[in-house]
């Protein structure tokens, strides 16, 4: 995974739900580096603004939908 990849959340967890993010939602990786296998992801409604939440998500809870160039 890398910055600007579009990813999808593959699990449902209470900590994500508290932020309004649920399994199947997509977002963009915002930071070029991960910390402790966590990525900063801006979740949005594809192509719409504003973002719904910008949260740290472990790599194992994400799947790349569209790889950034």
Secondary structure, DSSP 8 states (H G I E B T S, - for coil): --TT-EEEE-S--HHHHTTT--TT-EEEE--SS-BTTEEEEEE-STT-SS-SEEEEEEGGGEEEEE---
